[in-house]
């Protein structure tokens, strides 16, 4: 778990500004990290491209494609200067190859099927090895177009040896995806041009896990987009600056403050802010059809009974208030939220919860107890 923000009145203790301070690790809510082993001085990661059965919200089963049992795939985290080896196994029923988006690698490691390498046949593997000579927010994805729409993307975070200044206290990653899944079907329609399920890290609100930070901490949120739509991501209550793209860290100083950033297709955007305002703040795509699910012509929107009294009002109804607290689960990150908080939480949405230290510590305690109970 991570946290960020600085209050004008009661700021949390700041991290050391020493240039030698290492960066904090990235948290990708609802998405695991990919472990590695060491072979001499090389970090060795193992990835499997495979069909993955997942749930966007409890009970909504989706037969997607991903990596190592996860959609999006597990997060790779490394440090600039590392030598990495990635052993990629293809367990899909068709050929495949991965691309390391934004990373500067030798052409034979680029993962362009038919150009830089033969595609990886089902049941076969290919080993990628290169030295990381950048830092920033990158990602890996299938370089077969329709496989991308089946879910095949994951974070590839490369940290600098020393934290960028001002250093953040908490660092998060969120992957934006959209899907067309017809009623009574579990397989995404990759040919569709409009979408009825919108996800952050493979979950649709209210099943997305909130970001929880302490008041006064400085926070970074890394956003990546691999889909067909651009997403204007809006943060309630606080302003941020954009500090990076899919090409790495932007040149500072960062003077232009925003609270909505457009994350285009195939782009990454790093935003940073001080969590100075306590409260539960929405972070969401501001495209109206992306603020709820089932908003596509072939499956929605709402049907209206012409005999109902409400039908006497021209144009009514248009919107939905649908509390679904039971779909959010019983995660520690939800501690203290009011009843019916999920009423307007649908689609590509999550919460940034800026809490006092005592609440943060209690949530952390509950999370640790949950991990211990599962072990």
C-alpha positions as CSV (number, residue, x, y, z in Angstrom):
1,X,0.0,0.0,0.0
2,X,1.2,3.5,-0.7
3,X,0.3,7.0,0.3
4,X,0.9,10.6,-0.8
5,X,0.2,14.3,0.0
6,X,1.2,17.4,1.9
7,X,-1.1,19.4,4.1
8,X,-0.5,23.1,4.6
9,X,-1.4,22.7,8.3
10,X,-0.4,19.2,9.3
11,X,2.0,17.6,6.8
12,X,3.1,14.0,7.2
13,X,6.9,13.5,7.7
14,X,8.4,13.9,4.3
15,X,10.8,11.4,2.8
16,X,14.4,12.2,2.7
17,X,15.3,14.5,-0.2
18,X,18.8,12.9,-0.4
19,X,19.7,12.2,-4.0
20,X,20.8,8.7,-2.9
21,X,17.3,7.7,-1.5
22,X,16.0,4.7,-3.4
23,X,12.5,4.9,-5.0
24,X,9.5,3.4,-3.3
25,X,8.0,0.3,-4.9
26,X,4.9,0.5,-7.2
27,X,1.5,-0.9,-6.0
28,X,-0.8,-2.1,-8.8
29,X,-4.1,-2.7,-7.0
30,X,-5.8,-6.0,-7.9
31,X,-2.8,-7.0,-10.0
32,X,0.1,-9.2,-8.7
33,X,3.8,-8.6,-9.2
34,X,6.0,-10.9,-11.3
35,X,8.7,-12.6,-9.1
36,X,12.2,-13.1,-10.5
37,X,15.3,-15.2,-9.7
38,X,18.9,-14.2,-10.2
39,X,21.3,-15.9,-12.6
40,X,24.6,-14.3,-11.8
41,X,23.9,-10.6,-12.4
42,X,20.8,-11.1,-14.5
43,X,17.2,-10.9,-13.2
44,X,15.2,-13.8,-14.7
45,X,11.4,-13.4,-15.2
46,X,9.1,-16.1,-16.5
47,X,5.9,-15.1,-18.3
48,X,3.1,-17.4,-19.7
49,X,0.7,-16.1,-22.3
50,X,-2.5,-18.0,-21.7
51,X,-6.3,-17.9,-21.5
52,X,-7.4,-16.5,-18.2
53,X,-10.9,-16.7,-16.7
54,X,-11.5,-13.6,-14.6
55,X,-14.3,-11.5,-13.1
56,X,-14.7,-7.8,-13.7
57,X,-17.2,-7.7,-10.8
58,X,-18.2,-10.7,-8.7
59,X,-20.3,-13.0,-10.8
60,X,-19.4,-11.4,-14.2
61,X,-17.2,-14.1,-15.6
62,X,-15.0,-13.2,-18.6
63,X,-12.9,-15.5,-20.7
64,X,-10.0,-13.2,-21.5
65,X,-6.4,-13.7,-22.4
66,X,-3.5,-12.6,-20.2
67,X,-0.3,-13.6,-18.5
68,X,0.4,-16.0,-15.6
69,X,-3.3,-16.2,-14.6
70,X,-3.8,-12.4,-14.5
71,X,-5.6,-9.8,-16.6
72,X,-3.8,-7.4,-16.9
73,X,-0.6,-9.4,-16.6
74,X,1.6,-9.3,-13.5
75,X,3.7,-6.1,-13.0
76,X,7.4,-6.3,-13.8
77,X,9.5,-4.1,-11.6
78,X,13.2,-3.5,-12.2
79,X,15.9,-0.8,-11.9
80,X,17.7,1.2,-14.6
81,X,21.0,-0.6,-15.4
82,X,19.5,-4.1,-14.6
83,X,20.2,-6.9,-17.1
84,X,16.9,-8.8,-17.5
85,X,16.0,-12.1,-19.1
86,X,12.3,-12.8,-19.8
87,X,11.4,-16.3,-20.7
88,X,8.1,-16.1,-22.6
89,X,6.0,-19.3,-23.0
90,X,3.1,-19.4,-25.3
91,X,0.1,-21.4,-24.0
92,X,-2.4,-19.7,-26.4
93,X,-4.0,-21.7,-29.2
94,X,-2.3,-19.5,-31.8
95,X,1.0,-17.8,-32.5
96,X,2.0,-14.8,-30.4
97,X,4.8,-12.4,-29.6
98,X,5.2,-9.7,-26.9
99,X,6.4,-6.1,-27.5
100,X,8.2,-4.1,-24.8
101,X,6.4,-0.8,-25.3
102,X,8.6,2.3,-24.9
103,X,11.7,0.3,-24.0
104,X,14.9,0.8,-26.1
105,X,16.1,-2.7,-26.8
106,X,18.1,-4.4,-29.6
107,X,15.9,-5.0,-32.6
108,X,16.0,-8.8,-32.3
109,X,14.4,-8.4,-28.8
110,X,11.6,-6.0,-30.0
111,X,9.0,-8.7,-30.3
112,X,7.6,-7.8,-33.8
113,X,6.4,-11.1,-35.2
114,X,7.6,-11.8,-38.8
115,X,10.0,-8.8,-38.7
116,X,12.3,-9.0,-35.7
117,X,11.5,-12.6,-34.9
118,X,9.3,-15.5,-36.0
119,X,6.1,-15.6,-34.0
120,X,6.1,-17.9,-31.0
121,X,4.1,-21.0,-31.8
122,X,1.7,-22.6,-29.3
123,X,3.6,-24.7,-26.8
124,X,6.9,-23.0,-27.6
125,X,9.0,-20.4,-25.8
126,X,11.3,-17.5,-26.7
127,X,13.9,-15.8,-24.4
128,X,14.3,-12.1,-24.4
129,X,17.4,-10.5,-22.8
130,X,18.5,-6.9,-22.6
131,X,19.9,-4.2,-20.4
132,X,17.5,-1.5,-19.1
133,X,18.9,1.9,-20.1
134,X,15.9,4.1,-19.2
135,X,13.6,4.6,-16.3
136,X,9.9,5.3,-16.3
137,X,6.5,3.7,-16.9
138,X,6.6,1.2,-19.7
139,X,4.5,-1.9,-20.5
140,X,4.5,-5.2,-22.3
141,X,1.7,-6.4,-24.6
142,X,0.9,-8.8,-27.4
143,X,1.9,-7.5,-30.8
144,X,-1.0,-9.3,-32.4
145,X,-3.8,-6.7,-32.6
146,X,-6.8,-8.7,-31.6
147,X,-4.9,-10.3,-28.8
148,X,-4.5,-6.9,-27.3
149,X,-8.3,-6.5,-27.2
150,X,-8.4,-9.9,-25.3
151,X,-6.5,-8.3,-22.4
152,X,-2.8,-8.9,-23.1
153,X,-1.0,-6.1,-21.4
154,X,1.0,-5.6,-18.2
155,X,3.1,-2.9,-16.5
156,X,6.9,-2.9,-17.0
157,X,8.2,-0.3,-14.4
158,X,11.8,0.7,-14.5
159,X,13.0,2.7,-11.5
160,X,15.9,5.1,-11.4
161,X,18.7,4.1,-9.1
162,X,17.9,7.1,-6.9
163,X,14.4,8.6,-6.5
164,X,13.4,11.5,-8.7
165,X,12.9,14.7,-6.7
166,X,10.7,15.6,-5.1
167,X,10.5,12.0,-4.0
168,X,7.1,10.4,-3.7
169,X,5.9,8.5,-0.6
170,X,3.5,6.3,-2.5
171,X,3.6,5.0,-6.1
172,X,0.6,3.3,-7.9
173,X,-0.1,1.9,-11.3
174,X,-3.5,1.7,-13.1
175,X,-4.1,0.0,-16.4
176,X,-7.1,1.2,-18.4
177,X,-9.0,-1.2,-20.7
178,X,-12.3,-1.5,-22.4
179,X,-14.3,-4.5,-23.5
180,X,-17.4,-5.5,-25.5
181,X,-19.0,-8.5,-24.0
182,X,-22.5,-9.4,-25.3
183,X,-25.2,-10.7,-23.0
184,X,-25.1,-14.4,-22.2
185,X,-21.5,-14.5,-23.4
186,X,-18.1,-14.6,-21.6
187,X,-15.8,-14.0,-24.6
188,X,-14.8,-10.4,-25.5
189,X,-15.9,-9.3,-29.0
190,X,-12.5,-7.9,-30.3
191,X,-14.2,-6.6,-33.5
192,X,-16.4,-4.2,-31.7
193,X,-16.0,-0.4,-31.9
194,X,-18.0,0.5,-28.8
195,X,-17.6,-1.0,-25.4
196,X,-19.8,-1.9,-22.5
197,X,-17.3,-2.9,-19.8
198,X,-14.6,-0.4,-18.7
199,X,-11.9,-1.6,-16.2
200,X,-9.1,-0.3,-14.1
201,X,-6.5,-3.1,-13.4
202,X,-9.0,-5.7,-14.7
203,X,-11.9,-4.6,-12.4
204,X,-14.9,-2.4,-13.0
205,X,-16.2,-0.2,-10.2
206,X,-17.3,-0.8,-7.5
207,X,-15.0,-3.9,-7.5
208,X,-11.9,-1.7,-8.1
209,X,-9.7,-1.5,-5.0
210,X,-9.3,2.1,-3.7
211,X,-5.9,3.8,-3.5
212,X,-5.3,4.6,0.2
213,X,-2.8,7.3,1.2
214,X,-2.0,9.3,4.3
215,X,-2.8,13.0,4.4
216,X,0.3,15.0,3.6
217,X,2.1,12.4,1.5
218,X,3.3,12.9,-2.0
219,X,1.7,10.4,-4.5
220,X,2.5,9.2,-8.0
221,X,-0.1,7.4,-10.1
222,X,1.0,5.8,-13.3
223,X,-1.7,5.4,-16.0
224,X,-1.4,3.2,-19.1
225,X,-3.9,2.6,-21.8
226,X,-4.0,-0.3,-24.3
227,X,-7.4,-0.3,-26.0
228,X,-9.4,1.5,-28.7
229,X,-10.5,4.7,-26.8
230,X,-8.7,7.6,-25.2
231,X,-9.5,8.3,-21.6
232,X,-9.7,11.7,-19.9
233,X,-8.8,10.7,-16.3
234,X,-10.1,13.1,-13.7
235,X,-9.2,13.4,-10.0
236,X,-11.7,15.0,-7.6
237,X,-10.5,17.4,-4.9
238,X,-6.9,17.9,-5.8
239,X,-4.6,19.1,-8.5
240,X,-1.7,17.2,-10.1
241,X,1.2,17.7,-12.5
242,X,2.2,15.3,-15.3
243,X,5.7,14.1,-14.7
244,X,6.1,11.3,-17.3
245,X,5.0,9.6,-20.4
246,X,5.6,6.2,-22.1
247,X,9.0,7.7,-23.1
248,X,10.0,8.1,-19.5
249,X,10.4,11.0,-17.1
250,X,9.4,14.4,-18.5
251,X,11.7,17.4,-18.2
252,X,11.0,19.5,-15.1
253,X,10.2,21.8,-13.5
254,X,6.5,20.8,-13.5
255,X,4.5,24.0,-13.3
256,X,1.3,23.3,-15.2
257,X,-1.3,22.0,-12.7
258,X,-4.3,19.9,-13.9
259,X,-7.0,17.7,-12.5
260,X,-7.9,15.9,-15.8
261,X,-5.3,14.2,-18.0
262,X,-5.9,12.6,-21.4
263,X,-4.4,9.1,-21.6
264,X,-4.4,8.3,-25.3
265,X,-4.3,4.9,-26.8
266,X,-0.8,3.3,-26.3
267,X,0.2,6.1,-24.0
268,X,1.4,6.3,-20.4
269,X,0.9,9.3,-18.1
270,X,2.5,9.7,-14.7
271,X,0.8,12.2,-12.4
272,X,2.0,13.4,-9.0
273,X,0.2,15.4,-6.3
274,X,0.3,16.1,-2.6
275,X,-2.6,14.4,-0.8
276,X,-3.5,17.6,1.1
277,X,-7.3,17.2,1.3
278,X,-8.7,14.4,3.5
279,X,-11.6,12.6,2.1
280,X,-12.7,9.9,-0.4
281,X,-12.0,11.3,-3.9
282,X,-13.1,9.8,-7.1
283,X,-10.6,9.0,-9.9
284,X,-12.3,8.2,-13.1
285,X,-12.6,8.5,-16.9
286,X,-14.8,11.5,-17.6
287,X,-16.3,10.1,-20.8
288,X,-20.0,9.8,-19.8
289,X,-20.4,6.3,-21.3
290,X,-17.3,5.1,-19.5
291,X,-18.7,6.1,-16.1
292,X,-21.1,3.1,-16.1
293,X,-21.2,-0.3,-17.6
294,X,-23.6,-1.7,-20.4
295,X,-23.7,1.7,-22.2
296,X,-23.6,0.3,-25.7
297,X,-26.3,0.2,-28.3
298,X,-26.5,-3.5,-28.6
299,X,-26.9,-4.2,-24.9
300,X,-28.3,-0.9,-23.4
301,X,-29.2,1.6,-22.2
302,X,-32.2,1.4,-19.9
303,X,-35.7,0.2,-21.1
304,X,-38.6,2.4,-20.0
305,X,-42.1,1.2,-19.2
306,X,-44.4,3.6,-21.2
307,X,-47.1,3.1,-18.6
308,X,-45.0,4.1,-15.6
309,X,-45.8,7.5,-14.1
310,X,-42.2,8.6,-14.6
311,X,-42.7,8.2,-18.4
312,X,-44.8,11.4,-18.3
313,X,-41.6,13.4,-17.9
314,X,-40.1,13.9,-21.4
315,X,-36.7,12.2,-21.6
316,X,-36.9,10.5,-18.3
317,X,-35.2,8.3,-17.1
318,X,-31.7,9.0,-18.2
319,X,-29.4,8.0,-15.4
320,X,-29.1,5.2,-12.8
321,X,-28.5,5.3,-9.1
322,X,-27.6,1.7,-8.3
323,X,-26.0,1.0,-4.9
324,X,-24.1,-2.3,-5.2
325,X,-22.1,-2.4,-2.0
326,X,-22.2,-6.2,-2.1
327,X,-20.1,-6.2,-5.3
328,X,-17.3,-4.3,-3.7
329,X,-16.5,-7.1,-1.3
330,X,-15.1,-6.7,2.2
331,X,-11.6,-5.3,1.5
332,X,-9.7,-3.4,4.2
333,X,-9.4,-0.5,1.8
334,X,-13.2,0.1,2.1
335,X,-13.1,0.6,5.9
336,X,-15.3,3.5,7.0
337,X,-17.0,4.2,3.6
338,X,-20.7,5.0,4.1
339,X,-23.6,2.7,3.1
340,X,-24.5,3.0,-0.5
341,X,-21.2,4.6,-1.5
342,X,-21.3,2.4,-4.6
343,X,-24.4,4.1,-6.0
344,X,-22.5,6.2,-8.6
345,X,-19.5,3.9,-8.9
346,X,-19.6,2.1,-12.2
347,X,-17.3,1.5,-15.1
348,X,-13.8,3.0,-15.2
349,X,-13.7,4.4,-11.7
350,X,-11.9,4.1,-8.4
351,X,-11.3,6.1,-5.2
352,X,-8.3,7.9,-3.9
353,X,-8.8,7.8,-0.1
354,X,-6.8,10.5,1.8
355,X,-6.9,9.4,5.4
356,X,-5.4,10.3,8.7
357,X,-2.4,8.2,10.0
358,X,-4.6,6.2,12.5
359,X,-7.0,5.1,9.8
360,X,-4.1,4.3,7.4
361,X,-2.4,2.1,10.0
362,X,-5.7,0.3,10.8
363,X,-6.2,-0.5,7.1
364,X,-2.6,-1.7,6.8
365,X,-3.2,-3.9,9.9
366,X,-6.3,-5.5,8.4
367,X,-4.5,-6.1,5.1
368,X,-1.6,-7.8,6.9
369,X,-4.0,-9.9,8.9
370,X,-5.7,-11.0,5.7
371,X,-2.4,-12.0,4.1
372,X,-1.5,-14.0,7.2
373,X,-4.9,-15.8,7.1
374,X,-4.4,-16.7,3.5
375,X,-0.8,-18.0,4.0
